Amino acid sequence: MNPYLITEPTCISFSGGRTSAYMLYQVLQANNGLPEDAIVCFANKGKEEEATLKFVNDCSVNWNVKINWVEFQDHEDPLQRYKNVTYETASRNGEPFEALIRKRNYLPNPVTRFCTSELKIRTMACFLKQTGLFDDCSKSELENASWIGLRYDEARRATKIADKRRIPLYTAGVTVADIAEFWDKQEFNLELPTYKGRTLAGNCDLCFLKPLNQVATLIAEKPERAIWWARMEALALASRPDGATFRKDRPNYASMLQFTNDQISLFDKDEDGIACFCGD
């Protein structure tokens, strides 16, 4: 059976990266377009690169497929904690992420990674409940009905997904080399560089789960990337009224920006990042 065939209500979680876009393309090819019981969602966190936002829009335009853009918003009604946006109106200065931090009154960290679950999973769940495509649309139901772009060479992450129908790229044996070959032949692409198959500035630009050397490189390339992250760490939150950090095992973002300006290297170039289900 073609792993890309959709036979039941399905949410295609589009992260904005090359891998999830490849998955969407294969779904469109296998089903002669997007089936009526399928919906594509892109949850914008406000800290994506402009190139990512353009890429999502390019996929929609070039493949003639509707991609629903949603963002977290703070609301007393849990079912209203999302809003619909477009490529033109999407947040570009971390507004949804900051709203969540202020609501929680503390920063996410490697142990408590509430940013993905709140900004992506629950935000999409709120939106999907309004569409009527799903009966309950709880977080667990959405997870069971969502397809995500995990490749065959991401076995460590794939083992956490019990229902392998949700990861058709893994089932189809698709690797990062297949993804690269596909995009080399397309008329448009994600205009962000890759290193060993990884898009360094993908997802949130300076995500605290990325290796320190990678974060430092991205700051050196564009120092203004660090401003929002440093500002979040400087907030007087309940957890640390004098300022908090996203991680305790590395310098804060303000320090990293200063190190970059001073051209000081304190980083292990071989450090691995922490796996995150924001996707590629």
Secondary structure as the mmCIF struct_conf table of DSSP 4:
data_model
#
loop_
_struct_conf.conf_type_id
_struct_conf.id
_struct_conf.beg_label_comp_id
_struct_conf.beg_label_asym_id
_struct_conf.beg_label_seq_id
_struct_conf.end_label_comp_id
_struct_conf.end_label_asym_id
_struct_conf.end_label_seq_id
TURN_TY1_P TURN_TY1_P1 PRO A 3 TYR A 4
BEND BEND1 GLU A 8 GLU A 8
STRN STRN1 THR A 10 SER A 13
BEND BEND2 GLY A 16 GLY A 17
HELX_RH_AL_P HELX_RH_AL_P1 ARG A 18 ALA A 30
TURN_TY1_P TURN_TY1_P2 ASN A 31 ASN A 32
BEND BEND3 GLY A 33 GLY A 33
TURN_TY1_P TURN_TY1_P3 GLU A 36 ASP A 37
STRN STRN2 ALA A 38 ALA A 43
BEND BEND4 GLY A 46 GLY A 46
BEND BEND5 GLU A 48 GLU A 48
HELX_RH_AL_P HELX_RH_AL_P2 GLU A 50 TRP A 63
TURN_TY1_P TURN_TY1_P4 ASN A 64 ASN A 64
STRN STRN3 ASN A 68 GLU A 71
BEND BEND6 GLU A 76 ASP A 77
HELX_RH_3T_P HELX_RH_3T_P1 PRO A 78 GLN A 80
BEND BEND7 ARG A 81 ARG A 81
STRN STRN4 LYS A 83 VAL A 85
TURN_TY1_P TURN_TY1_P5 TYR A 87 THR A 89
BEND BEND8 ASN A 93 GLY A 94
HELX_RH_AL_P HELX_RH_AL_P3 GLU A 95 ARG A 104
TURN_TY1_P TURN_TY1_P6 ASN A 105 ASN A 105
BEND BEND9 TYR A 106 TYR A 106
BEND BEND10 PRO A 110 VAL A 111
HELX_RH_AL_P HELX_RH_AL_P4 PHE A 114 THR A 116
HELX_RH_PI_P HELX_RH_PI_P1 SER A 117 ARG A 122
HELX_RH_AL_P HELX_RH_AL_P5 THR A 123 THR A 131
TURN_TY1_P TURN_TY1_P7 GLY A 132 GLY A 132
BEND BEND11 LEU A 133 ASP A 136
HELX_RH_AL_P HELX_RH_AL_P6 LYS A 139 ALA A 145
STRN STRN5 SER A 146 TRP A 147
TURN_TY1_P TURN_TY1_P8 TYR A 152 ASP A 153
HELX_RH_AL_P HELX_RH_AL_P7 ALA A 155 ALA A 158
TURN_TY1_P TURN_TY1_P9 THR A 159 LYS A 160
BEND BEND12 ALA A 162 ALA A 162
HELX_RH_3T_P HELX_RH_3T_P2 LYS A 164 ARG A 166
HELX_RH_AL_P HELX_RH_AL_P8 PRO A 168 THR A 171
TURN_TY1_P TURN_TY1_P10 ALA A 172 GLY A 173
HELX_RH_AL_P HELX_RH_AL_P9 VAL A 176 ASP A 184
TURN_TY1_P TURN_TY1_P11 LYS A 185 LYS A 185
BEND BEND13 GLN A 186 GLU A 187
BEND BEND14 LEU A 192 LEU A 192
STRN STRN6 THR A 194 TYR A 195
TURN_TY1_P TURN_TY1_P12 LYS A 196 GLY A 197
STRN STRN7 ARG A 198 THR A 199
TURN_TY1_P TURN_TY1_P13 LEU A 200 ALA A 201
BEND BEND15 ASN A 203 CYS A 204
TURN_TY1_P TURN_TY1_P14 ASP A 205 LEU A 206
TURN_TY1_P TURN_TY1_P15 PHE A 208 LEU A 209
BEND BEND16 LYS A 210 LYS A 210
HELX_RH_AL_P HELX_RH_AL_P10 LEU A 212 GLU A 221
TURN_TY1_P TURN_TY1_P16 PRO A 223 GLU A 224
HELX_RH_AL_P HELX_RH_AL_P11 ARG A 225 GLU A 233
TURN_TY1_P TURN_TY1_P17 ALA A 234 ALA A 234
BEND BEND17 LEU A 235 LEU A 235
BEND BEND18 ALA A 238 SER A 239
TURN_TY1_P TURN_TY1_P18 PRO A 241 ASP A 242
BEND BEND19 PHE A 246 PHE A 246
BEND BEND20 LYS A 248 ARG A 250
HELX_RH_AL_P HELX_RH_AL_P12 TYR A 253 ASN A 261
TURN_TY1_P TURN_TY1_P19 ASP A 262 GLN A 263
TURN_TY1_P TURN_TY1_P20 LYS A 269 ASP A 270
TURN_TY1_P TURN_TY1_P21 PHE A 277 CYS A 278
#
